[in-house]
Every structure is written in C-alpha cells, then in structure tokens.
Amino acid sequence: MVTLNVNGVRREVKAPDDTPLLYVLRNDLELIGPQFGCGLAQCGACSVLIDGKEARSCVTPVASVELIDASEPEADAGEMVLPDAA
C-alpha cells in the first residue's frame, strides 16, 4: 500500500513500488491531467509538480513519492499538484 498526497488529498493505492507514478495517477486514481506521451521523460506530457519541482511521472516510481508518517514535519514531502485536464 502506498500513500500519496495528491492536490492536497491523501490517497492510498495498492501498487508495486516500482509502478510508474503516471500509471497510478491515471489508472488507480482516475486523474486525467498527466498524459502518456513518449514514456521516456522527454516530451513532458506526464509532468507533475512534486514539492514544487517538475517531475516526469512516466519514469518516477510511485514509492519514491510516498508520504512519511503524518506526525513528522516532513509529512508533505510527497505532495503533488497535477495540471488540470485540457
């Protein structure tokens, strides 16, 4: 089980740690903002903001953005802001 903070909402998903974040966002959380493009982190269609920095979700393992315990000051370390669907 992986816990993510997406657009300020904490979500739990059951996915292997090496699953691309893009697949979790689109398939498990049914978010349509990030798109599948090249699959090589070059086109930017899958871009999301993680801690205010752009990241390519097609090559970002979901486990790399998992939240730590909410009682820790760093609990927002995995916050993602997704673009609105066009």
Backbone as CSV, one residue per row, in Angstrom:
resi,resn,N_x,N_y,N_z,CA_x,CA_y,CA_z,C_x,C_y,C_z
1,MET,0.845,-1.175,0.000,0.000,0.000,0.000,0.893,1.243,0.000
2,VAL,0.595,2.182,-0.871,1.355,3.418,-0.995,0.415,4.576,-0.683
3,THR,0.872,5.520,0.136,0.072,6.692,0.472,0.648,7.902,-0.241
4,LEU,-0.211,8.619,-0.968,0.189,9.802,-1.719,-0.650,10.989,-1.280
5,ASN,-0.089,12.167,-1.383,-0.832,13.400,-1.158,-0.954,14.073,-2.519
6,VAL,-2.139,13.967,-3.121,-2.357,14.481,-4.476,-3.332,15.645,-4.406
7,ASN,-2.864,16.821,-4.824,-3.691,18.024,-4.798,-4.287,18.276,-3.414
8,GLY,-3.488,18.004,-2.382,-3.911,18.262,-1.015,-4.781,17.182,-0.399
9,VAL,-5.019,16.095,-1.118,-5.842,14.999,-0.610,-4.976,13.754,-0.464
10,ARG,-5.020,13.177,0.721,-4.248,11.968,0.969,-4.979,10.770,0.373
11,ARG,-4.267,9.996,-0.443,-4.857,8.837,-1.122,-3.981,7.620,-0.899
12,GLU,-4.617,6.460,-0.735,-3.890,5.202,-0.597,-4.183,4.336,-1.814
13,VAL,-3.143,3.752,-2.365,-3.292,2.866,-3.517,-2.479,1.603,-3.294
14,LYS,-2.963,0.535,-3.866,-2.243,-0.729,-3.790,-1.546,-0.912,-5.128
15,ALA,-0.239,-0.714,-5.123,0.555,-0.824,-6.345,1.975,-1.229,-5.971
16,PRO,2.640,-2.007,-6.833,4.051,-2.326,-6.582,4.880,-1.043,-6.526
17,ASP,5.923,-1.049,-5.716,6.758,0.139,-5.512,7.363,0.688,-6.799
18,ASP,7.627,-0.176,-7.765,8.277,0.278,-8.991,7.287,0.704,-10.087
19,THR,6.001,0.732,-9.776,4.998,1.170,-10.743,5.216,2.647,-11.063
20,PRO,5.218,3.026,-12.341,5.358,4.449,-12.667,4.218,5.263,-12.050
21,LEU,4.557,6.386,-11.481,3.568,7.268,-10.868,2.448,7.594,-11.844
22,LEU,2.764,7.779,-13.109,1.755,8.089,-14.119,0.653,7.031,-14.148
23,TYR,1.019,5.764,-14.084,0.028,4.690,-14.130,-0.893,4.743,-12.921
24,VAL,-0.321,5.034,-11.759,-1.128,5.127,-10.540,-2.086,6.313,-10.637
25,LEU,-1.579,7.460,-11.083,-2.423,8.652,-11.178,-3.575,8.431,-12.152
26,ARG,-3.296,7.873,-13.304,-4.337,7.713,-14.326,-5.222,6.489,-14.086
27,ASN,-4.628,5.361,-13.783,-5.400,4.120,-13.684,-6.052,3.914,-12.325
28,ASP,-5.315,4.156,-11.260,-5.849,3.901,-9.919,-6.641,5.089,-9.380
29,LEU,-6.124,6.296,-9.597,-6.793,7.482,-9.066,-7.688,8.171,-10.086
30,GLU,-7.678,7.681,-11.321,-8.532,8.186,-12.406,-8.379,9.689,-12.640
31,LEU,-7.130,10.167,-12.562,-6.828,11.569,-12.847,-6.365,11.668,-14.293
32,ILE,-6.923,12.626,-15.034,-6.629,12.684,-16.465,-5.689,13.827,-16.845
33,GLY,-5.209,14.595,-15.877,-4.307,15.707,-16.185,-3.000,15.257,-16.811
34,PRO,-2.224,14.419,-16.118,-0.982,13.943,-16.723,-1.306,12.928,-17.816
35,GLN,-0.632,13.064,-18.941,-0.896,12.220,-20.103,0.301,11.315,-20.388
36,PHE,0.046,10.205,-21.069,1.142,9.375,-21.545,1.573,9.905,-22.901
37,GLY,2.857,10.153,-23.037,3.392,10.651,-24.305,4.437,9.686,-24.822
38,CYS,5.691,10.048,-24.588,6.791,9.253,-25.126,7.184,8.081,-24.222
39,GLY,6.919,8.175,-22.924,7.330,7.125,-21.993,8.812,7.155,-21.668
40,LEU,9.511,8.199,-22.137,10.958,8.318,-21.939,11.352,9.578,-21.167
41,ALA,10.375,10.271,-20.596,10.608,11.505,-19.825,11.165,12.638,-20.672
42,GLN,10.825,12.653,-21.950,11.352,13.692,-22.827,10.305,14.681,-23.314
43,CYS,9.059,14.259,-23.462,8.059,15.138,-24.083,7.349,16.055,-23.082
44,GLY,7.259,15.658,-21.824,6.626,16.492,-20.811,5.139,16.287,-20.632
45,ALA,4.520,15.409,-21.403,3.076,15.186,-21.283,2.684,14.651,-19.905
46,CYS,3.584,13.980,-19.249,3.298,13.354,-17.955,3.754,14.201,-16.772
47,SER,4.142,15.434,-17.016,4.720,16.282,-15.965,3.746,16.556,-14.820
48,VAL,4.262,16.467,-13.603,3.550,16.840,-12.388,4.517,17.638,-11.521
49,LEU,3.990,18.341,-10.538,4.839,19.033,-9.579,4.921,18.209,-8.307
50,ILE,6.137,17.933,-7.896,6.385,17.225,-6.643,7.250,18.133,-5.796
51,ASP,6.697,18.583,-4.675,7.392,19.553,-3.819,7.783,20.801,-4.605
52,GLY,6.911,21.232,-5.506,7.150,22.452,-6.269,8.115,22.308,-7.422
53,LYS,8.596,21.104,-7.657,9.539,20.871,-8.754,8.901,19.956,-9.784
54,GLU,9.121,20.283,-11.056,8.564,19.468,-12.127,9.219,18.092,-12.137
55,ALA,8.388,17.074,-12.320,8.875,15.702,-12.415,8.108,14.998,-13.519
56,ARG,8.752,14.061,-14.169,8.119,13.270,-15.227,7.568,12.001,-14.588
57,SER,6.263,11.926,-14.495,5.639,10.820,-13.776,5.751,9.478,-14.497
58,CYS,6.103,9.489,-15.790,6.223,8.216,-16.512,7.460,7.430,-16.089
59,VAL,8.438,8.096,-15.493,9.661,7.409,-15.057,9.904,7.538,-13.554
60,THR,8.922,8.067,-12.831,9.049,8.232,-11.381,8.346,7.076,-10.687
61,PRO,9.093,6.221,-9.971,8.447,5.116,-9.255,7.523,5.664,-8.165
62,VAL,6.355,5.085,-8.043,5.379,5.581,-7.076,5.936,5.572,-5.654
63,ALA,6.775,4.611,-5.330,7.325,4.532,-3.975,8.235,5.720,-3.653
64,SER,8.778,6.375,-4.661,9.691,7.493,-4.406,8.967,8.743,-3.929
65,VAL,7.644,8.772,-4.029,6.882,9.933,-3.574,5.922,9.582,-2.449
66,GLU,6.101,8.411,-1.861,5.235,8.001,-0.760,5.455,8.903,0.441
67,LEU,4.361,9.233,1.126,4.425,10.098,2.301,5.001,9.362,3.494
68,ILE,5.661,10.129,4.348,6.110,9.578,5.618,4.994,9.790,6.632
69,ASP,5.185,9.354,7.846,4.175,9.474,8.889,3.706,10.918,9.027
70,ALA,2.403,11.106,9.107,1.820,12.450,9.146,2.226,13.231,10.388
71,SER,2.726,12.581,11.396,3.131,13.300,12.602,4.497,13.969,12.441
72,GLU,5.210,13.629,11.390,6.519,14.224,11.137,6.370,15.566,10.438
73,PRO,7.259,16.521,10.665,7.189,17.809,9.996,7.321,17.699,8.483
74,GLU,7.958,16.646,8.004,8.164,16.463,6.579,7.005,15.728,5.930
75,ALA,5.868,15.659,6.546,4.744,14.856,6.053,4.275,15.277,4.672
76,ASP,4.528,16.503,4.258,4.098,16.939,2.931,5.150,16.681,1.859
77,ALA,6.143,15.880,2.163,7.250,15.662,1.237,6.807,15.092,-0.102
78,GLY,5.696,14.394,-0.140,5.258,13.807,-1.394,4.093,14.541,-2.027
79,GLU,3.846,15.785,-1.653,2.687,16.490,-2.204,2.865,16.733,-3.691
80,MET,1.825,16.405,-4.445,1.846,16.586,-5.883,0.726,17.524,-6.287
81,VAL,0.984,18.372,-7.224,-0.037,19.228,-7.803,-0.117,18.864,-9.274
82,LEU,-1.276,18.429,-9.694,-1.428,17.975,-11.064,-2.061,19.059,-11.927
83,PRO,-1.682,19.111,-13.197,-2.307,20.088,-14.093,-3.761,19.733,-14.332
84,ASP,-4.594,20.737,-14.580,-5.985,20.472,-14.936,-6.029,19.855,-16.321
85,ALA,-6.985,18.984,-16.528,-7.125,18.355,-17.846,-7.569,19.404,-18.851
86,ALA,-7.014,19.322,-20.018,-7.365,20.295,-21.075,-8.515,19.778,-21.900
